[in-house]
């Protein structure tokens, strides 16, 4: 079936490093992608999104890259901080359909 | 920015009982969603709740087990009926289109433990 998955369940980095979290999706018809951050005991928090007519989008310290050829999505976090420690989920959908979530990557940032 | 709240934030319940979870948004929204997040897992959509119509349930979820109400554009409830320990999860509501069209924003979740 169609699903969204992540390459690595955990990622450990040092404070100040750049982090890259990856996601593979299987539905080539998906045209909207979102990254969420979920801290312990909280609901998912929107970080950044990208539509299929783009291949890169930047926010504050975060960049999302979309490679439609290989159906790959990544989230880059610059100068990672301890407050970035959380579980990160990618999600995708196409117009009019439900959002499908990937399995999540736990990011641990050590000082 | 809009605020999404849920009540209760957590509960411990006995098997066989039912719990109703409330989701309140401080602005009017058309589409509200209910998700389940089992321990250490990702989010799974239970149903979509639009005001003025019956909720639409995803495969594996039925109305008798998870009845949903959507009386107006700012409020929804999800009931977890006849609970068993397998229902222990975080239940999350989300809304679409608060700040960005198509984007879903989530409430803080309700952590349910069934003994």
Interface residues (C-beta under 8 A of the other chain):
Chain A: X32 X34 X36 X41 X42 X43 X44 X45 X46 X49 X89 X91 X93 X95 X98 X99 X101 X102 X103 X104
Chain B: X4 X33 X41 X42 X43 X44 X45 X48 X58 X92 X94 X100 X102 X103 X104 X105 X106 X107 X108 X109 X111
